[in-house]
Amino acid sequence: MTEFQMRVYKAVEQIPYGRVVTYGEVARMAGSPRASRAVGNILHKNPFFGVVPCHRVVHADGALAEPFAFGGERIQREMLEKEGISFTKEGKVDMKKYGYIFD
């Protein structure tokens, strides 16, 4: 595992229950703010399911990840709903309400 991958997983571990962050925010926290696509690729192969809550990472507009690594968009939505996150009628997370920015 690369150092960047480890930083991505460490950043995602810090996302609070009931909140979401964007791929770009994770990239910024991992030290490579322009690497949001790389973050997506890394999380799609998350070997730490249940430890690294990659279901809490969404697109900047609140859309879910179609290729969510553990069962697709429907499973990601179910996992977020279990944490109390609701969705707009367009099926997106309200980023103003549930979005989280790392300090």
C-alpha positions as CSV (number, residue, x, y, z in Angstrom):
1,M,0.0,0.0,0.0
2,T,1.3,3.4,-0.9
3,E,1.7,6.3,1.5
4,F,-1.0,8.3,-0.3
5,Q,-3.4,5.4,0.0
6,M,-2.8,5.2,3.7
7,R,-3.4,8.9,4.1
8,V,-6.7,8.6,2.2
9,Y,-7.9,5.8,4.5
10,K,-6.8,7.7,7.6
11,A,-8.7,10.8,6.4
12,V,-11.9,8.8,5.7
13,E,-11.6,7.2,9.1
14,Q,-12.1,10.7,10.6
15,I,-15.4,11.5,8.9
16,P,-18.0,11.7,11.7
17,Y,-21.0,9.4,11.9
18,G,-24.0,11.1,10.1
19,R,-21.8,13.3,7.9
20,V,-20.3,13.1,4.4
21,V,-17.3,14.6,2.7
22,T,-16.4,15.0,-1.0
23,Y,-13.7,13.1,-2.8
24,G,-12.0,16.5,-3.2
25,E,-12.0,17.1,0.5
26,V,-10.5,13.7,1.2
27,A,-7.8,14.4,-1.5
28,R,-7.1,17.8,0.3
29,M,-6.8,16.1,3.7
30,A,-4.5,13.4,2.2
31,G,-2.1,16.1,0.9
32,S,-3.0,16.0,-2.8
33,P,-5.9,18.4,-3.4
34,R,-6.1,17.7,-7.1
35,A,-6.3,13.9,-6.7
36,S,-10.1,13.4,-6.2
37,R,-10.2,10.8,-9.0
38,A,-7.4,8.9,-7.4
39,V,-9.3,9.0,-4.1
40,G,-12.3,7.5,-5.8
41,N,-10.2,4.7,-7.3
42,I,-8.6,4.0,-3.9
43,L,-11.9,3.9,-2.0
44,H,-13.4,1.7,-4.7
45,K,-10.9,-0.9,-3.6
46,N,-11.2,-0.3,0.2
47,P,-9.8,-3.4,1.9
48,F,-11.0,-2.1,5.3
49,F,-14.8,-2.3,5.0
50,G,-16.4,-1.7,8.3
51,V,-13.3,0.2,9.5
52,V,-12.9,2.9,6.8
53,P,-16.3,4.3,6.2
54,C,-16.0,5.0,2.5
55,H,-19.8,5.2,2.2
56,R,-19.5,8.7,3.7
57,V,-17.6,10.0,0.7
58,V,-19.8,11.5,-2.1
59,H,-19.5,13.7,-5.2
60,A,-19.3,17.5,-4.7
61,D,-23.0,17.9,-5.6
62,G,-24.1,15.3,-3.1
63,A,-24.5,12.5,-5.7
64,L,-23.6,9.0,-4.6
65,A,-20.9,6.9,-6.1
66,E,-22.4,4.7,-8.8
67,P,-19.6,2.1,-8.6
68,F,-19.7,2.1,-4.7
69,A,-17.4,-0.7,-3.8
70,F,-19.7,-2.7,-1.6
71,G,-22.9,-3.2,-3.5
72,G,-23.5,-0.1,-5.5
73,E,-25.4,3.2,-5.1
74,R,-28.4,1.5,-3.4
75,I,-26.3,0.0,-0.6
76,Q,-24.4,3.3,-0.1
77,R,-27.7,5.2,0.3
78,E,-29.0,2.6,2.8
79,M,-25.8,2.9,4.9
80,L,-26.1,6.7,4.9
81,E,-29.8,6.6,5.8
82,K,-29.0,4.3,8.7
83,E,-26.8,7.2,10.0
84,G,-29.8,9.6,9.7
85,I,-28.8,11.2,6.4
86,S,-31.7,12.1,4.3
87,F,-31.8,12.7,0.5
88,T,-33.3,15.3,-1.8
89,K,-36.0,14.3,-4.2
90,E,-33.1,14.2,-6.8
91,G,-31.5,11.4,-4.7
92,K,-28.6,13.6,-3.5
93,V,-27.2,14.3,0.0
94,D,-27.9,17.9,1.1
95,M,-24.3,19.0,1.4
96,K,-25.2,22.2,3.4
97,K,-26.8,20.0,6.1
98,Y,-24.6,16.9,6.1
99,G,-21.4,18.0,4.5
100,Y,-18.3,18.0,6.7
101,I,-15.1,20.0,6.2
102,F,-11.9,18.8,7.9
103,D,-10.1,21.5,10.0
